Amino acid sequence: MRLLIISDIFGLTPAFLAFAELFEQAHQVHCLSPYPDSPPEFNNDTQAYEYFLSSSGHEQYQQQILSFLKQHQGVDTIIAFSAGASALWQVSAHNELSSVKNIISFYPSQIRNQLRSTPRVPTHLIFPISEPHFSVDAVLEQLAGRVGVSVEKTNFYHGFMNAQSRHFDSYAYQQFSQKIVAQLSAL
């Protein structure tokens, strides 16, 4: 199986790469970051987001993901986080994902502005308990019943899978990591 893991605004941090290593024994893993080079180390989520907007941004990240998928045919599964998950949501409406059978997206907050898009691939969206800029429940309500889309609301906050985020939760990280490893092993 070929697996693509798309990072959030922090890029390919050591913790992100350690997450990718969980899958490397059983899968061919590719990692994608919004940055062509290593970004600086960020002190907090706000600093990382400001850097993301000034150096890449959502639309550029969408184009980067789309370009990667055109060049690397045969990706079966994609796991994406935050800004990467939001960019993937837009890309998932394109035909270039014909080989992709499964998408798992963590806290894709920007899809609140893109709810008219419809993914062509079975997509599981994992949302935090709340978001400061919108109602998670309202977005979940709008996504309810959408063909090929399943949603999950957690008891954790945005960034719970990222060791550099202020909302990192080691218990949630362990639980979701184990769940995904088991899911992918079953495919």
Secondary structure as UniProt FT lines:
FT   STRAND          2..6
FT   TURN            9..10
FT   HELIX           14..24
FT   TURN            25..26
FT   STRAND          28..32
FT   HELIX           45..55
FT   HELIX           58..71
FT   TURN            73..74
FT   STRAND          77..81
FT   HELIX           83..91
FT   TURN            92..93
FT   HELIX           95..97
FT   TURN            98..99
FT   STRAND          102..106
FT   HELIX           109..113
FT   TURN            115..116
FT   STRAND          123..127
FT   HELIX           136..143
FT   TURN            144..145
FT   TURN            147..148
FT   STRAND          149..153
FT   TURN            158..161
FT   TURN            163..164
FT   TURN            166..167
FT   HELIX           170..186
//
